[in-house]
Amino acid sequence: MKSPSLEVCKEPLDVTLSALGWVTRSPGSGLYSNLEQYDIPYPEAIFELGYFFVNPKPFFTLAKELYPGNYRPNSAHYFLRLLHDKGLLLRLYTQNIDGLERLAGIPPDKLVEAHGTFATATCTVCKRNFPGEDFRGDVMGDRVPRCPVCTGVVKPDIVFFGEELPQRFLLHLADFPLADLLFVIGTSLEVEPFASLAGAVRSSVPRVLINRELVGPFAWQQRHNDVAQLGDVVGGVEKLVELLGWNKELQTLIQKEKEKLDAKDKALSAMARPSLDASRGGDSTTFLGSSFQCLNTLSMRKFFLMSNLSLPMHNLRPFSLLSIVP
């Protein structure tokens, strides 16, 4: 039985979306079988520095599947991009490491990638920094990337167990007090300290959850102005876009970005991408497919009060917004 303080919408939605965050696979699937050959002591070892220094191969096997370019943004990612284009996005906080927010065109300065990114990489020995694309050829060619200067292993700037979160995560101390609206989209709100961000906005700030189920404070510490749209995440975002009257703008944006990605993919497939060690070469392969990643929470500026999703659009008044993503 739902609390009267929380408005919940449960309408059937057509689009389906898989689990958020890390993709889990059952035994016999391609990813599981590829990792099984390395005799990993336990799954989490892939993201432990101690194990990585001894045997980096399993991580790069997983990285090959997660590497940016394997998937494309969906309409939920482009909704966030549209918020940015309209000058409404203060910040987007995400736990995703697939880079789909960047691929959707959201500038890096608007992102806080709490669990790191493949966009940059660092040599584990000499600590030199590199663009992530420099070792794409190695990753796709099943090779462990090596520093061209000292030959040390080059690790993507993904946060491993025991590592500190990026310094940019501290931006939440300044961002959340400025927020006029908080979106929490597609997350379990279980991993700390990220999960606590949902409670960091002022009590007067509406929080909108678009998710499969009630999570975190939406389940156990509801506020009078919380709103929840439960069901498929992409479908929930598309319903919001329809209420805002932004359908045409969103579809135009998606088509324009699709054409850009098609052209980029064509160019990449027509030439080999050099790896970090140019002497070894290495082809780059771009895999296209549906994105099964969801978004978490979002930060925006000069937006509108959304304590009631059925509020007529002409009654919405200017506000400042904030957001988070898994």
Salt bridges, closest charged atoms under 4 A:
GLU11 OE2 - LYS239 NZ 3.07
GLU65 OE2 - ARG25 NH2 2.71
ASP85 OD1 - ARG81 NE 2.95
GLU113 OE1 - ARG102 NH2 2.85
GLU133 OE1 - ARG273 NH2 3.33
ASP138 OD1 - ARG143 NE 2.95
ASP138 OD2 - ARG280 NH2 3.61
ASP142 OD1 - LYS64 NZ 3.18
GLU163 OE1 - LYS155 NZ 3.44
ASP175 OD2 - ARG91 NE 2.82
ASP180 OD1 - ARG202 NH2 3.57
ASP226 OD2 - ARG207 NH2 2.87
ASP232 OD1 - ARG212 NH2 3.85
GLU249 OE1 - LYS86 NZ 2.79
GLU257 OE2 - ARG81 NH1 3.37
GLU257 OE2 - LYS260 NZ 3.41
ASP262 OD1 - ARG72 NH2 2.86
ASP262 OD2 - LYS258 NZ 2.94
ASP277 OD2 - ARG280 NE 3.19
